[in-house]
Amino acid sequence: MKRAELARMIDHTLLKPEATASDFAALAKEAGELGTYSVCVSPSALPLEVPEGVHVATVCGFPSGAVKPQIKAAEAAQAVRDGAEEVDMVINVGLAVAGKFQQVCQEIEQVREAIPNAILKVIIESAALSDEQIVAVCQAAVAAGANFVKTSTGFHPAGGASVHAVELMARTVAGKAGVKASGGIRTAEAAQQMVAAGATRLGLSASAKILAEMDL
């Protein structure tokens, strides 16, 4: 892949709890310089001024996912009112581990209904799930109207994205949704492996470093 091609797949991400307004402003400026698709920031950073051509994404239920669905829906709706075009929601991972996939589907539906015109990405925390659970959660996300399934928050001790998980997720959604690989991707080689595995979007905090490793 060429550098610009990969850049247009990147959500340039800053979700550190200690990030300040000046950090988010610097992120937005860098996104414009790098040519990334979007910035992904905490909801409290919104509204955020970004360069022309850079989209704005945020998170909800982040990072644990262990809040009530109506809270996630309200958070997502507020974020969209504040200028977010895309929302990355964390599922209740405990429900997935317990095999309660209908409830997972219902909570995604609540968020979907709250932001009907925004892009909805569903973070499944793939490293904490079995293959069977990954498949079932991805199926639930598609059924609930999600636009993307996403591997990880990057905050879970089980780990971040893996090639295996991305391949499985891509195979499961079968083009009915995009696949976002996120969490622990720190080299150009790793980023391209995720794309080869089926990722259509990348969540990266090391975007500048990764793109600098690539050919023009």
N, C-alpha and C positions, 0 to 999 in steps of 0.2 A: 504494500500500500504506500501511496505517497502521503507526505506529511499533512497536506491540506485536507485530503480525503478522510484521514483518521480524525483530524481536528473537528470535522463536522459531525462526528459521532459522539463527541465528548460533552458530558455535563460537567463543567469545571466546578469543583465542589469544595465548599468550606462549611463544615458542620461542627467545628470544635466549639465547645461550650464557652470558652474564654475569648472567642473572636469578637472584635470590636467593630464599630461602624466604619472606621478607617480601613480595617482589614477587608471588609466586604466591598468597599469602594475600590480598593486595590485589586481585588479578585475580578470585579467587573471590568476594570481597565485592562487587566491582563487577558481576560477572555476575548476582548476585542482585538487585542494585539495578536493573540494566538489563532483567532478564527474558530473558536469552539462554538458548538451549537448553542449552548446555554451556560448559565451559572446555576448551581444548586446551593441554596442557602437556608439557614434556619428561618422559620416564619417570623420571628421577631425582627429580622433584618429587613423585612418588607415594609413599605415599598422601597425598591432599589432601582436607582438609575443605572441603566446599562447602555453600552454603545449600540448603534443601529445594527440590526441583524442578529443580536444576541438575545436569546429567549431567557425567561425567568422561571426556574423551577424551585420547589420547596419540598419539605417533608411534613408528614403528620403522623401522630402516634409514635413519634421517634424518641429514642431508639428501641424501646422495649416492646411496643405494640400492645402493652397490657393495660389499655384503658378502654372504657366503654365505647361501642360503635358510634353512639350519638355524639360523643366528645370528638372522635376523629372526624365525623362529618361536619361538625361545627367549626373545627380547626381548619379543615380543608376549605370550607366555604369562606371563612374569614380571609384565608390566604389568597384566594382568588379575588376577593374584593380589594385586597391590598396589592394586586398586580401579578400574582403568580399565574402562569399559563399552564404549568404542569405541577402535579402533586404526586409525590412518592410516599405512599402510605405503608406502614408496617402492619402486617397481620398480627392477630393474637396467636403467637407461635404455640402456646400451650394448647390451644384448641386443635391445631394441626397435629401435634404430637399425640393428643388423645383421640385422634381419628374423627373429630367433629367437623367434618368438611362442609356440611350444610351450613353450620354456624359461621364458618369462615366466609363462605359465599355470601351469606346475609350481611355480614359487616362490610364486605367490599361493596355490595349493592347500596348500602346506606351512604357510603362515601360517594359512590358514582352518582346517586340521585342528587346529592348536595352540590355537585360540580359538573352538571351535564355537558358543559361546553369546554371543559379543560381536559388535558391529557392526564390520565390516571395510570400511575405505575404502582404495582403491588410488590412490596418487598417481602419475600417469603422466608428469609434467613435460611438459605439452602444448606449451609454447613451443619445446622442443628437438626436437619430432617433426614429421614431415610429416603431412598429412591422412590419407594411407593408413596410416601408422603409428599415428596416434591411433585410427582405426577398428579396426585389428587388435588393439591393446592393450585397448581397451574390450571387444571381443568376448572376448578371453582372460580378462579380469577377470570378466565375467558367467559364462563357462563354469566358472571356478574357484570360483564361489559368493560373490563379493564383493557387499556391500550397496550400495556407492557407488563411483563413479569420481571422482577429484579432479584438478583441473587441475595444481596446482603446489605445490612446497614454499615458494615465496617466496624461496628462497635461490639459485636457478639464474640465472646471468648472462643466459640467453636471455630471461628475463622471467617474468611471472606469468600470471594468467588473461586470456583475451580472450573477447569475445562470440562470435567465430567458433568458437573451440575448444569453448565451452560448448554452442553450437547443435549442433555436429557430434557431440559426446559424447552429448548428450541424444537426438539422432536415432538414434545407433547403439545405445544401450542400450534405447531404446524402452520405457521403463517397467519394465524388468527389474531395474534398479538406479537408485539416486538419483545425482544429479550435484552434486558440491561444487565451487564456484568459490572459489579461494583464490590469493592472491598479488597484491599491488598494488592492491587495492580500497580506496580511501581516501575516497570520497564517497558520499553517499546515491544520487546519480544513477547512479554506476557499479554500486552494489549492486543497484539496481532493474533496470538493464540486464541484469545477469547472471541475475536471476530471470526476466525476460521471455524470455531466451534459453533457459531450461530448467533453471537451477540450482534444486535443492531444498534445498541447504544452502550456507552461506557461511562461509568461514574468514576472520575479521577480527581484526586487532589494533587497529584504529581504531574499534571498535564504538561507544564513547561519542560520539565526534565524529560518526559517520555517523548514529546514531539521533537526536542533537540537531538534525540538519538536517531531520528528518522531522516531518510533522504527527502529532498525537496520534491 
